[in-house]
Amino acid sequence: MKLGFRQGVISAVVFGVVLLGLTSIDPRVHDRFVELVHGGGGMSPLGDRLGDLGTALWTAARYQSIENAPLLVFAAVGTLLTLFMLKS
């Protein structure tokens, strides 16, 4: 595989894991994700549902990072070190 394609796949997988983690932890994100997947139960356009999900994700990430700052720093440093280890 080309290096750029492989990094893109890794980025997509990491985004999916973060989304899954926030979806399982934060009830606001879970509700917005269910609305997105199941059609929102009404006539709301897909763009509006995606915007609501993005807002809920951003809010959840901000509050989770404030409440769990030491864990967030540890996870970020661990991820960077793992990526550097795999790259070399």
C-alpha positions as CSV (number, residue, x, y, z in Angstrom):
1,M,0.0,0.0,0.0
2,K,1.1,3.5,-0.6
3,L,2.1,5.5,2.5
4,G,-0.6,8.2,1.9
5,F,-3.4,5.7,1.5
6,R,-2.3,3.8,4.6
7,Q,-2.2,7.0,6.7
8,G,-5.7,7.9,5.5
9,V,-7.0,4.5,6.5
10,I,-5.4,4.8,9.9
11,S,-6.9,8.3,10.3
12,A,-10.4,7.0,9.4
13,V,-10.1,4.1,11.8
14,V,-8.9,6.4,14.6
15,F,-11.8,8.7,13.9
16,G,-14.2,5.8,14.0
17,V,-12.9,4.6,17.4
18,V,-13.2,8.1,18.9
19,L,-16.7,8.4,17.5
20,L,-17.6,5.0,18.9
21,G,-16.1,5.9,22.3
22,L,-17.9,9.2,22.5
23,T,-21.2,7.5,21.3
24,S,-21.0,4.9,24.1
25,I,-20.1,7.4,26.8
26,D,-22.0,10.6,26.2
27,P,-25.8,10.3,25.9
28,R,-26.1,13.5,23.8
29,V,-23.8,12.1,21.1
30,H,-25.6,8.7,21.3
31,D,-29.0,10.4,20.7
32,R,-27.7,12.4,17.7
33,F,-26.0,9.4,16.3
34,V,-29.2,7.3,16.5
35,E,-31.1,10.2,14.9
36,L,-28.6,10.3,12.0
37,V,-28.6,6.5,11.4
38,H,-32.4,6.1,11.7
39,G,-33.4,9.1,9.7
40,G,-34.2,11.5,12.6
41,G,-37.8,10.4,12.9
42,G,-39.0,13.3,10.7
43,M,-38.3,15.4,7.7
44,S,-35.0,17.0,8.8
45,P,-32.4,17.1,6.1
46,L,-29.2,15.0,6.4
47,G,-27.1,18.1,6.6
48,D,-28.9,19.3,9.7
49,R,-28.6,15.9,11.4
50,L,-24.8,15.8,10.6
51,G,-24.5,19.4,12.0
52,D,-26.3,18.4,15.2
53,L,-24.0,15.3,15.5
54,G,-20.9,17.4,14.9
55,T,-22.0,19.9,17.5
56,A,-22.7,17.1,20.0
57,L,-19.3,15.5,19.3
58,W,-17.5,18.8,19.7
59,T,-19.3,19.5,23.0
60,A,-18.7,16.0,24.3
61,A,-15.0,16.1,23.3
62,R,-14.6,19.4,25.0
63,Y,-16.2,18.3,28.3
64,Q,-14.5,14.9,28.3
65,S,-11.1,16.6,27.8
66,I,-11.7,19.1,30.6
67,E,-12.9,16.4,33.0
68,N,-10.3,13.8,32.1
69,A,-7.3,16.0,31.2
70,P,-4.6,13.7,32.6
71,L,-6.0,10.7,30.8
72,L,-6.4,12.7,27.6
73,V,-2.7,13.8,27.7
74,F,-1.6,10.2,28.4
75,A,-3.7,8.9,25.5
76,A,-2.4,11.6,23.1
77,V,1.2,11.0,24.0
78,G,0.8,7.2,23.8
79,T,-0.8,7.5,20.4
80,L,1.9,9.7,19.0
81,L,4.6,7.4,20.4
82,T,2.9,4.4,18.9
83,L,2.6,6.1,15.5
84,F,6.3,7.2,15.6
85,M,7.3,3.6,16.6
86,L,5.3,2.1,13.7
87,K,6.7,4.7,11.2
88,S,10.3,3.9,11.9
